[in-house]
Amino acid sequence: MNTGASASVMDNETLARFVFSSHHIRQDRTVRHEAFMPRRGEGLSVVRHDDMGGTELWAVGRAMEQGRVDTLHGRTDVEAAAFVEQRLQVVAAPSELTPHHAEVRGWPDDKSARMLVAKKVAARAGLALEVPAS
């Protein structure tokens, strides 16, 4: 198992994508592709959590919420392979919030191409998990 400080992310690692828009979660708790859409030229922020407990992981999500206008609405989990299969790179990018932070890089510049990739990743993602009460 790689640690949060490791540069390589294994394809079978579970990644959390925190969702900060209620519009990105459907009524049936599936996650819309918009939750996986980075801005042009930017990476997508995810958290590696195979070796983290649920309480610790949600604490990271709540910390990410601080200083944002948006509210944390949940998270979805997806294997790194879902990104790698779309020719993206998942790279460890430890941050002040957590050494488990990673970034998905190599997104197409074209918005419609990014959208297609995001749709394929969203189809592989788990249902959105609700934020536990504090």
C-alpha positions, 0 to 999 in steps of 0.5 A, a space after each residue: 500500500 502506498 502512503 499519502 506521501 508516495 508519488 505513485 497512485 496504484 490503479 486499485 486505490 480508492 479515491 474520494 471525490 468530495 461533492 460541493 454542489 447539491 446539483 451534482 447528486 441525483 435523487 437516487 444518489 448517483 453522481 452527475 459527471 459535473 462532479 468530475 469536471 475540472 476547469 480547463 488546464 486544472 487537475 481534479 482534486 481527490 483524496 486517497 483513502 484506502 488506509 483512512 478511517 471514515 471519521 478521518 476522511 470526512 474530517 478532510 472533506 469538512 476541512 476542504 469546505 472551510 473557506 468555500 462558498 459551497 457546502 459539502 453535500 457528500 462524497 463519491 468513491 471511485 478507483 484510480 483505474 477509472 481515470 487511468 483507463 481514460 488516459 489520465 494520470 493520478 498523482 499524489 499531491 500532499 496538501 496542508 489539509 492531508 498527506 492523502 491528497 491527489 490530483 487527476 491530471 492530463 485532462 483534454 483542453 476541449 470542454 466536450 472531450 473533458 465532459 465525455 471523460 467525466 461521464 465515463 468516470 462518473 459511470 464507474 463511481 459509487 453512490 454519493 455518501 451523505 455527510 454524517 452528522 457532526 
